[in-house]
Amino acid sequence: MIDTAEAKERVKNFIVETSYVAKEKVQDDTKIFVDGIFDSMGFLSLINFIEDHFQIKAADSELLEENFESVNAIVNFISKKLN
């Protein structure tokens, strides 16, 4: 079982550190691609981060915007993979 609050914090911190945006700009429901926080290179970094830090592997068929569009979506994806 994953601690969702901890996972959200880890994901938010990664996004902020990687994109250099203010932490206040990255909320649980912020659309990180639509809002221009991440681009395709950011997406690759995000996938590597998730795989390394949560020890999960994202299948090609799971690399959909809906799984990674926001912190909430990312943490939901991680939770599904771990459960």
C-alpha positions, 0 to 999 in steps of 0.5 A: 500500500502506498502513502498517497500524501507522501507520493504526492509530495515526492512527485510535486518535488520532482516536478518543481526541481525538474521544471524550475517552476514555483512550488505554488504553481504545482497543485494536485490538479494542475495540468502539467503538460497543458500549463506548459510545466513539462514537455516531452523531455519532461515526460521522459524524465517523469517516467524514469523518476516513477520507475526508479523511485516507486519500482514500477514499470510503465507499459507502452500502452499505459503511457497515456496523457490521462495517467500523467496529466496531473499530480493526482493522475500520476499518484493514481497511476502509481497506486494502481500499479502497486496494488 
